[in-house]
Amino acid sequence: MANTVQAPTAGAGVFFDGRISTRRDVRVTLGARTLTIDDVSGRLLAEWPYEEIDGLPAPDNVLRIGRHGNALLERLEIFDAAFAAAVDARAANVDRSGGMQHRQRLAVVGLSMGAVASLLVVAWFGVPALATRVSPLLPVAVERKLGAAVDMQIRSSLDTRHAGAAFECGAGKTEARAALAHLTQRLEAAAALPLPLTFTVVHRPEANALAIPGGQVYVFEGLIDAARDADELAGVIAHEIGHVAHRDGTRAVLQGAGLSFLFGMLLGDFVGGGAVVIAAKSVLQSSYSREVEAAADAYGVGLMQKAGGNGRALGTILVRIGGATEPGMKILRDHPDTRARVATIERLAPAVAGPSMLSMQEWTALRGICKG
Amino acid sequence: MASLQASADRTGGVRFLGRRRAYARLLGRGAVLLMATLGLYRFWLMTDVRRFLWVNTAIDGETLEYAGTPLELVLGFLVAVAVLVPVYAGFFIAALDLGAIGEMAGVAAFLGLGVLGQYALYRARRYRLTRTIFRGLRFTQDGSALVYATRAAAWWLLTALTLGLAYPFQLASLERYKMRHTYYGALPGRFAGAGWKLLLRGLPLWLLIVAPIALAIAAFIEAVDWTALSAAVAQGGDNVMGRVEGGNPALGEVVVFAVLMVVLSVALAALLYPVFQAIVLRWWTSGLRFGAIEARSKLRIRQVYGAYMRFLWWSLVFTIVLGLLAIPLLILIGVLAGKMPETGAGDIAATLVGLGGYVVAALGYSTIYRATVQLSLWQLGGETLQLSGLDLLDHVEARGGASSPLGEGLADALNVGGY
């Protein structure tokens, strides 16, 4: 039996006692319940029960152990592989193969993925639902303040050429402004919203309009150019008033804030996180806006009829401008198919050939609001 | 390993035992898990990275131990969120309430968060130090994070006002503060680097980068007919640029010259950045002191360029692989867009592929950067050091306990983490 390979029960090590940085060469003995550390002269330095021994981070070929919950940072290092394996076999909390750590990591990854899934569910359902519940409760004053803050951002992003008065149309054009006021006052009176609306025509080539929380509506020059008559222009404006009445802008702002909070704040500095937030926002918001746009269409048609205009005019201009009533719409196609929208509008509005909402003279003046 | 005989002035060095490949594998696996968990895995990855770097760094033959745990980082992060949420909400409400002054709130928020970031930096350093164990003793840091943040903010202001010339003195002053409050066991640290030495070494770089811009500004002042320009601008209207050009026939050439000079300046800055890094690293490590233990660095600039060459090489490989993978996806988008144009499936797929591509690319390049440049800087910073006065290492006494991980969490939420 003399030559059988046996796991060693004693070996050499290096010990630091945690009080002083002196490095001591020691002899380590593996007892039945404890591990004992003696210095070269045989003096006992420490005796650790196996269940209190912790494996500690160390280079690949070194076993570094300490005593669990010890305020003193006693450290024992073992360099001999066979002896290290013998210690590992006796102490349950020494994890040289990494199996314990591997299991922990699997649990972490699994739980993290669960957290991500639940975050996505909250982002997809919870945030919109919350924004929908909260936005009607916001007092008008808060909505106006919110609108003012958003307005500053939107203005600076729309006004790309040169910031200033030239961005707004209608300076010195009394007749054109009177025509616009006539048109919008009829719509506003019919809508009877709790907050006053402001209409501004701006130098932008796109055939779009934009409603901002708090009742600011931007009409783009390109929309006036694309409209064949005053009722078509009024139709799109009525659709925008629908957004104000339904508080869609406010809800979008709340949703955006909620989403950027969820992803940006909780997930922190993950590389590219910012881009994920923005893209997530636009993708998520485009999916809400299908119903929202349909609701604004229905509101717009009803408002046109109440104001004595042609309810179908919104449909005819939609076909011409490809269904994009708001800027950026074409890119994500966040509208229901334009044809389906037009069909719905025609179902809602009977074909009427009433008088136009503006006289020929007023309409001509309004068309020139951005010219010259 | 053991050397018990004590000469009067024992010298030694730092060795890095880790293998590049093992580190790259750790980072690569981490990057995949980061994606799968939308970044939640970063606390575990950061702890793994530190453990790897620490335990493979042997100072005078004895390795460091990193005792921090991922859960501490998660806890610190949660506390940071609890601190930051009211702050963010406060700024948001202030911006709404004050209207035009709200713009100012944005600037104040930026500055306030900058100061908070310095605060977090100091606390995070304390966290890392207290989790660093060497020969059975802990490193500790005292001093006030608030004082540090105030000093750092003042220095940053001065550095900005002097176009960067105060930067060496800023580094020296802040490093003195940090090291003065750093201890290994009961052995106090200090920083012996002098700001003017760094200034002398860095001044040629500064001049090379600033000179083209100064030339461009000088050319502008020389060439522009200022009275004609102000007249043209004052007149206002739509055709300001046209009239400006009419009044200053030489302006076109000057603009071209200025653009070229700015491009030159940026290109020089990019090319010389490794030189700057090498100079600062060498100066910084050479100034570190613990009691009588002194460090002297022999870092060479070409060694840092070597690290960047490795980064460029692996980035090239990664870019080619990414490009090859993108081809089938682009074809798929084309097919989707062609077959069902009215559903927008093509657009949605393009958005998703673009987004995924962006995340993979950003994460990939940052992982390559960590596996090449950052690892090399860590290794070079250590291995080029010559330590003297090491006799002292055998009898340093213990002092101090662990610190809270709060700073680390704040640093994480404010994106100033670092190693």
Interface residues (C-beta under 8 A of the other chain):
Chain A: V14 F16 D17 G18 R19 I20 S21 T22 R23 D25 L56 P57 A58 P59 V62 R64 A71 L72 L73 E74 R75 F79 R105 V108 V109 S112 M113 A115 V116 L119 V142 K145 L146 A148 A149 M152 H162 A166 A257 F263 M265 L266 L267 G268 D269 F270 V271 G272 G273 A275 V276 A279 S282 V283 I331 L332 R333 D337
Chain B: M1 A2 L17 G18 L33 L34 A36 T37 L38 G39 L40 Y41 R42 W44 R51 W54 V55 N56 A58 E62 T63 E65 Y66 A67 P70 F77 V81 L84 V85 Y88 F92 A95 L96 D97 G99 G102 E103 I133 F134 R135 G136 L137 R138 G185 D238 V240 E342 G344 D347 I348 T351 G354 L355 Y358 V359 A362 L363 S366 L393 D394 H395 V396 E397 A398 G401 D412 A413 N415 G417
